[in-house]
Amino acid sequence: MTNVLMILSGVDHWTGADGTTLPAGYWPEEFAVPHRTMTEAGFNVDLASTVVGHPTPDPDGLSTEGAGPRGPEFAAYIDDHSDILGNPTPLSDVRAADYDATLLVGGHGPMEDLAHDPDMGRVLGDFDAAGKIIAPLCHGPAGLLSANKPGGRWLFEGKTLTGFTNEEEEKHGSAEFAPWLVENALRARGAKIQSIRAWGVNVVEDGKMISGQNPQSSAALAEKLIDTLKAQ
C-alpha cells in the first residue's frame, strides 16, 4: 500500500509584524480535500504535527465568509475525522522510511511553527535524501524554509515551485499584518517561483517536488501526487 504523510501546523495563532496575534492554524480545505482524494484512491494517509493532540483548523476556513460555500463541508469533514486529527504523530517521531511522499498542509500556521521547526527540517532532509516526493500546498512551502544543508545553504535552493503569492496575500487582506510573505521568503532563499493569477489552480512539478499555489489547487495537487505515485 502507498503511504503518504500529511504534515499540519500545530499552532492556533499567527504573530504579525506588530507583535499582535490572530487566530490561525492549518487551512481546512487543504486538509480535507487532499485527505479525502488520497484515501478514496486507496492510499494510507497518516498525519503528523508539531503539537501533541488536536491541531487547530483556521476558523476562517470553516465558514462561508472565509472559505466560500464549501466551508461548512470542510468543517464537517474535520468533525468526521476527529479521531485521526486528535492523535497526529509528533514530527520528532516521523521516519521518512515509512512513507512514499509527504504533503505539507497550508494555512498561516506553518509560518509560525513549521518554517522554523528543526524536526520539520530533519524530516524534509530525510525525504529529499531518499528521493521521495515532497508536496507543499499554499502556505505549506513555508515549512520548506526549515531545511538547510550543512553550512546553512537552503536545501531547496534552485527548485522551481509555487505557493501562496504576494498578490493573493494582499487580496486576502493579510499582507499588511504579515511579518513576512511566503513568496518573498522563498525567492530570497533561492527558489524559482512559478505562479499564475490569484486563486487560479496551479500545480508545479520539479523533480520530486510537487507544489500547489493556493486552496483552490488542493484537489489538483492531490491528483497529481496520486498519478505520480501510481506511476512509480
MISETI-884165 format. One record per residue (C-alpha): residue number from 1; x, y, z. Coordinates in nm, 2 decimals, always signed. Example, Ala and Ser with C-alpha at 12.3 -4.5 7.8 and 13.67 -1.06 7.14 Angstrom:
<pts>
{sepa = 1 u = +1.23 v = -0.45 w = +0.78}
{sepa = 2 u = +1.37 v = -0.11 w = +0.71}
</pts>
This chain:
<pts>
{sepa = 1 u = +0.00 v = +0.00 w = +0.00}
{sepa = 2 u = +0.11 v = +0.35 w = -0.07}
{sepa = 3 u = +0.18 v = +0.56 w = +0.24}
{sepa = 4 u = +0.15 v = +0.94 w = +0.25}
{sepa = 5 u = +0.23 v = +1.16 w = +0.54}
{sepa = 6 u = +0.03 v = +1.49 w = +0.57}
{sepa = 7 u = +0.20 v = +1.75 w = +0.80}
{sepa = 8 u = -0.01 v = +2.01 w = +0.97}
{sepa = 9 u = +0.08 v = +2.31 w = +1.17}
{sepa = 10 u = +0.03 v = +2.27 w = +1.55}
{sepa = 11 u = -0.03 v = +2.64 w = +1.64}
{sepa = 12 u = -0.36 v = +2.82 w = +1.70}
{sepa = 13 u = -0.23 v = +3.17 w = +1.62}
{sepa = 14 u = -0.02 v = +3.38 w = +1.38}
{sepa = 15 u = +0.21 v = +3.66 w = +1.51}
{sepa = 16 u = +0.20 v = +3.97 w = +1.30}
{sepa = 17 u = +0.47 v = +4.23 w = +1.22}
{sepa = 18 u = +0.34 v = +4.44 w = +1.51}
{sepa = 19 u = +0.37 v = +4.16 w = +1.76}
{sepa = 20 u = -0.01 v = +4.11 w = +1.79}
{sepa = 21 u = -0.17 v = +3.77 w = +1.71}
{sepa = 22 u = -0.46 v = +3.65 w = +1.51}
{sepa = 23 u = -0.63 v = +3.31 w = +1.52}
{sepa = 24 u = -0.47 v = +3.07 w = +1.27}
{sepa = 25 u = -0.37 v = +2.71 w = +1.22}
{sepa = 26 u = -0.40 v = +2.48 w = +0.92}
{sepa = 27 u = -0.64 v = +2.56 w = +0.64}
{sepa = 28 u = -0.93 v = +2.32 w = +0.65}
{sepa = 29 u = -0.98 v = +2.28 w = +0.27}
{sepa = 30 u = -0.61 v = +2.19 w = +0.23}
{sepa = 31 u = -0.65 v = +1.90 w = +0.48}
{sepa = 32 u = -1.00 v = +1.78 w = +0.38}
{sepa = 33 u = -0.97 v = +1.78 w = +0.00}
{sepa = 34 u = -0.63 v = +1.60 w = -0.03}
{sepa = 35 u = -0.70 v = +1.36 w = +0.25}
{sepa = 36 u = -1.04 v = +1.26 w = +0.10}
{sepa = 37 u = -0.89 v = +1.23 w = -0.25}
{sepa = 38 u = -0.60 v = +1.02 w = -0.15}
{sepa = 39 u = -0.79 v = +0.79 w = +0.08}
{sepa = 40 u = -1.05 v = +0.73 w = -0.19}
{sepa = 41 u = -0.76 v = +0.64 w = -0.42}
{sepa = 42 u = -0.67 v = +0.36 w = -0.17}
{sepa = 43 u = -0.37 v = +0.53 w = -0.01}
{sepa = 44 u = -0.29 v = +0.51 w = +0.36}
{sepa = 45 u = -0.27 v = +0.87 w = +0.49}
{sepa = 46 u = -0.11 v = +0.94 w = +0.83}
{sepa = 47 u = -0.09 v = +1.28 w = +1.00}
{sepa = 48 u = +0.20 v = +1.45 w = +1.18}
{sepa = 49 u = +0.22 v = +1.78 w = +1.36}
{sepa = 50 u = +0.43 v = +1.99 w = +1.60}
{sepa = 51 u = +0.16 v = +1.96 w = +1.86}
{sepa = 52 u = +0.06 v = +1.66 w = +2.08}
{sepa = 53 u = -0.32 v = +1.65 w = +2.04}
{sepa = 54 u = -0.56 v = +1.80 w = +1.80}
{sepa = 55 u = -0.41 v = +2.06 w = +1.56}
{sepa = 56 u = -0.62 v = +2.37 w = +1.52}
{sepa = 57 u = -0.80 v = +2.45 w = +1.19}
{sepa = 58 u = -0.80 v = +2.82 w = +1.10}
{sepa = 59 u = -1.16 v = +2.93 w = +1.19}
{sepa = 60 u = -1.18 v = +3.14 w = +0.87}
{sepa = 61 u = -1.15 v = +2.82 w = +0.67}
{sepa = 62 u = -1.46 v = +2.67 w = +0.84}
{sepa = 63 u = -1.71 v = +2.95 w = +0.74}
{sepa = 64 u = -1.87 v = +3.06 w = +0.42}
{sepa = 65 u = -1.72 v = +3.40 w = +0.48}
{sepa = 66 u = -1.37 v = +3.27 w = +0.48}
{sepa = 67 u = -1.38 v = +2.96 w = +0.26}
{sepa = 68 u = -1.69 v = +3.02 w = +0.04}
{sepa = 69 u = -1.99 v = +2.79 w = +0.02}
{sepa = 70 u = -1.79 v = +2.48 w = +0.09}
{sepa = 71 u = -1.67 v = +2.60 w = +0.43}
{sepa = 72 u = -1.93 v = +2.40 w = +0.63}
{sepa = 73 u = -1.84 v = +2.09 w = +0.42}
{sepa = 74 u = -1.48 v = +2.12 w = +0.53}
{sepa = 75 u = -1.59 v = +2.17 w = +0.89}
{sepa = 76 u = -1.80 v = +1.85 w = +0.88}
{sepa = 77 u = -1.51 v = +1.66 w = +0.73}
{sepa = 78 u = -1.29 v = +1.77 w = +1.01}
{sepa = 79 u = -1.55 v = +1.67 w = +1.27}
{sepa = 80 u = -1.59 v = +1.33 w = +1.10}
{sepa = 81 u = -1.22 v = +1.27 w = +1.12}
{sepa = 82 u = -1.16 v = +1.40 w = +1.48}
{sepa = 83 u = -1.02 v = +1.06 w = +1.57}
{sepa = 84 u = -0.72 v = +1.08 w = +1.35}
{sepa = 85 u = -0.68 v = +1.45 w = +1.39}
{sepa = 86 u = -0.67 v = +1.41 w = +1.76}
{sepa = 87 u = -0.37 v = +1.19 w = +1.75}
{sepa = 88 u = -0.11 v = +1.30 w = +1.49}
{sepa = 89 u = +0.24 v = +1.16 w = +1.51}
{sepa = 90 u = +0.48 v = +1.41 w = +1.66}
{sepa = 91 u = +0.72 v = +1.54 w = +1.39}
{sepa = 92 u = +1.01 v = +1.43 w = +1.61}
{sepa = 93 u = +0.90 v = +1.06 w = +1.57}
{sepa = 94 u = +0.85 v = +1.07 w = +1.19}
{sepa = 95 u = +1.06 v = +0.83 w = +0.99}
{sepa = 96 u = +1.08 v = +0.91 w = +0.62}
{sepa = 97 u = +1.14 v = +0.54 w = +0.55}
{sepa = 98 u = +0.78 v = +0.47 w = +0.64}
{sepa = 99 u = +0.63 v = +0.68 w = +0.37}
{sepa = 100 u = +0.63 v = +0.73 w = -0.01}
{sepa = 101 u = +0.56 v = +1.10 w = +0.00}
{sepa = 102 u = +0.47 v = +1.39 w = +0.23}
{sepa = 103 u = +0.22 v = +1.67 w = +0.18}
{sepa = 104 u = +0.26 v = +2.00 w = +0.37}
{sepa = 105 u = -0.08 v = +2.15 w = +0.45}
{sepa = 106 u = -0.10 v = +2.53 w = +0.44}
{sepa = 107 u = -0.27 v = +2.80 w = +0.64}
{sepa = 108 u = -0.09 v = +3.08 w = +0.82}
{sepa = 109 u = +0.01 v = +2.84 w = +1.09}
{sepa = 110 u = +0.31 v = +2.70 w = +0.91}
{sepa = 111 u = +0.46 v = +3.05 w = +0.91}
{sepa = 112 u = +0.45 v = +3.04 w = +1.28}
{sepa = 113 u = +0.59 v = +2.69 w = +1.35}
{sepa = 114 u = +0.69 v = +2.47 w = +1.05}
{sepa = 115 u = +0.91 v = +2.74 w = +0.90}
{sepa = 116 u = +1.14 v = +2.73 w = +1.20}
{sepa = 117 u = +1.10 v = +2.38 w = +1.33}
{sepa = 118 u = +1.42 v = +2.17 w = +1.35}
{sepa = 119 u = +1.22 v = +1.84 w = +1.32}
{sepa = 120 u = +1.05 v = +1.97 w = +1.01}
{sepa = 121 u = +1.39 v = +2.04 w = +0.86}
{sepa = 122 u = +1.51 v = +1.69 w = +0.95}
{sepa = 123 u = +1.20 v = +1.52 w = +0.81}
{sepa = 124 u = +1.23 v = +1.72 w = +0.48}
{sepa = 125 u = +1.60 v = +1.64 w = +0.46}
{sepa = 126 u = +1.53 v = +1.27 w = +0.51}
{sepa = 127 u = +1.26 v = +1.27 w = +0.24}
{sepa = 128 u = +1.48 v = +1.45 w = +0.00}
{sepa = 129 u = +1.78 v = +1.23 w = +0.06}
{sepa = 130 u = +1.56 v = +0.92 w = +0.00}
{sepa = 131 u = +1.43 v = +1.06 w = -0.33}
{sepa = 132 u = +1.07 v = +1.08 w = -0.20}
{sepa = 133 u = +0.81 v = +1.33 w = -0.31}
{sepa = 134 u = +0.76 v = +1.65 w = -0.11}
{sepa = 135 u = +0.43 v = +1.83 w = -0.18}
{sepa = 136 u = +0.38 v = +2.17 w = -0.02}
{sepa = 137 u = +0.05 v = +2.35 w = -0.06}
{sepa = 138 u = -0.04 v = +2.72 w = -0.04}
{sepa = 139 u = +0.14 v = +2.84 w = +0.28}
{sepa = 140 u = +0.28 v = +2.49 w = +0.33}
{sepa = 141 u = +0.60 v = +2.59 w = +0.14}
{sepa = 142 u = +0.69 v = +2.80 w = +0.45}
{sepa = 143 u = +0.78 v = +2.47 w = +0.60}
{sepa = 144 u = +1.05 v = +2.42 w = +0.34}
{sepa = 145 u = +1.24 v = +2.71 w = +0.49}
{sepa = 146 u = +1.34 v = +2.49 w = +0.79}
{sepa = 147 u = +1.55 v = +2.26 w = +0.58}
{sepa = 148 u = +1.92 v = +2.35 w = +0.53}
{sepa = 149 u = +2.23 v = +2.18 w = +0.41}
{sepa = 150 u = +2.54 v = +2.16 w = +0.64}
{sepa = 151 u = +2.69 v = +2.51 w = +0.64}
{sepa = 152 u = +2.35 v = +2.68 w = +0.62}
{sepa = 153 u = +2.26 v = +2.68 w = +0.25}
{sepa = 154 u = +1.89 v = +2.61 w = +0.18}
{sepa = 155 u = +1.82 v = +2.25 w = +0.09}
{sepa = 156 u = +1.58 v = +2.35 w = -0.19}
{sepa = 157 u = +1.78 v = +2.64 w = -0.35}
{sepa = 158 u = +1.72 v = +2.65 w = -0.72}
{sepa = 159 u = +1.40 v = +2.45 w = -0.71}
{sepa = 160 u = +1.10 v = +2.57 w = -0.92}
{sepa = 161 u = +0.78 v = +2.57 w = -0.71}
{sepa = 162 u = +0.47 v = +2.76 w = -0.63}
{sepa = 163 u = +0.29 v = +2.88 w = -0.32}
{sepa = 164 u = +0.05 v = +3.15 w = -0.19}
{sepa = 165 u = +0.15 v = +3.46 w = -0.38}
{sepa = 166 u = +0.21 v = +3.81 w = -0.26}
{sepa = 167 u = -0.09 v = +3.91 w = -0.47}
{sepa = 168 u = -0.31 v = +3.65 w = -0.30}
{sepa = 169 u = -0.19 v = +3.76 w = +0.04}
{sepa = 170 u = -0.28 v = +4.12 w = -0.05}
{sepa = 171 u = -0.62 v = +4.03 w = -0.19}
{sepa = 172 u = -0.69 v = +3.81 w = +0.12}
{sepa = 173 u = -0.63 v = +4.13 w = +0.33}
{sepa = 174 u = -0.34 v = +3.98 w = +0.54}
{sepa = 175 u = -0.03 v = +4.11 w = +0.37}
{sepa = 176 u = -0.01 v = +4.42 w = +0.59}
{sepa = 177 u = -0.03 v = +4.21 w = +0.91}
{sepa = 178 u = +0.22 v = +3.95 w = +0.79}
{sepa = 179 u = +0.57 v = +3.96 w = +0.94}
{sepa = 180 u = +0.69 v = +3.83 w = +0.60}
{sepa = 181 u = +0.54 v = +3.69 w = +0.29}
{sepa = 182 u = +0.59 v = +3.33 w = +0.17}
{sepa = 183 u = +0.67 v = +3.42 w = -0.19}
{sepa = 184 u = +0.93 v = +3.68 w = -0.08}
{sepa = 185 u = +1.09 v = +3.44 w = +0.16}
{sepa = 186 u = +1.11 v = +3.16 w = -0.09}
{sepa = 187 u = +1.26 v = +3.38 w = -0.35}
{sepa = 188 u = +1.52 v = +3.52 w = -0.10}
{sepa = 189 u = +1.64 v = +3.17 w = -0.03}
{sepa = 190 u = +1.68 v = +3.08 w = -0.40}
{sepa = 191 u = +1.35 v = +2.93 w = -0.51}
{sepa = 192 u = +1.22 v = +2.99 w = -0.86}
{sepa = 193 u = +0.85 v = +3.08 w = -0.82}
{sepa = 194 u = +0.61 v = +2.99 w = -1.09}
{sepa = 195 u = +0.26 v = +3.14 w = -1.02}
{sepa = 196 u = -0.05 v = +3.23 w = -1.21}
{sepa = 197 u = -0.34 v = +3.47 w = -1.15}
{sepa = 198 u = -0.47 v = +3.49 w = -0.79}
{sepa = 199 u = -0.69 v = +3.20 w = -0.69}
{sepa = 200 u = -0.62 v = +3.01 w = -1.02}
{sepa = 201 u = -0.55 v = +2.63 w = -1.00}
{sepa = 202 u = -0.17 v = +2.58 w = -1.03}
{sepa = 203 u = +0.04 v = +2.28 w = -0.96}
{sepa = 204 u = +0.42 v = +2.29 w = -1.04}
{sepa = 205 u = +0.64 v = +1.99 w = -1.06}
{sepa = 206 u = +1.02 v = +1.99 w = -1.04}
{sepa = 207 u = +1.17 v = +1.65 w = -0.99}
{sepa = 208 u = +1.04 v = +1.51 w = -0.66}
{sepa = 209 u = +0.89 v = +1.85 w = -0.56}
{sepa = 210 u = +0.52 v = +1.89 w = -0.64}
{sepa = 211 u = +0.37 v = +2.22 w = -0.51}
{sepa = 212 u = +0.03 v = +2.38 w = -0.52}
{sepa = 213 u = -0.04 v = +2.76 w = -0.52}
{sepa = 214 u = -0.35 v = +2.80 w = -0.31}
{sepa = 215 u = -0.65 v = +2.63 w = -0.15}
{sepa = 216 u = -0.81 v = +2.61 w = -0.50}
{sepa = 217 u = -0.52 v = +2.39 w = -0.61}
{sepa = 218 u = -0.58 v = +2.13 w = -0.33}
{sepa = 219 u = -0.76 v = +1.87 w = -0.55}
{sepa = 220 u = -0.52 v = +1.92 w = -0.84}
{sepa = 221 u = -0.22 v = +1.87 w = -0.62}
{sepa = 222 u = -0.36 v = +1.56 w = -0.46}
{sepa = 223 u = -0.45 v = +1.41 w = -0.80}
{sepa = 224 u = -0.10 v = +1.49 w = -0.94}
{sepa = 225 u = +0.05 v = +1.32 w = -0.63}
{sepa = 226 u = -0.17 v = +1.02 w = -0.68}
{sepa = 227 u = -0.08 v = +0.99 w = -1.05}
{sepa = 228 u = +0.29 v = +1.03 w = -0.98}
{sepa = 229 u = +0.30 v = +0.77 w = -0.70}
{sepa = 230 u = +0.09 v = +0.52 w = -0.91}
{sepa = 231 u = +0.34 v = +0.56 w = -1.20}
{sepa = 232 u = +0.64 v = +0.48 w = -0.98}
</pts>
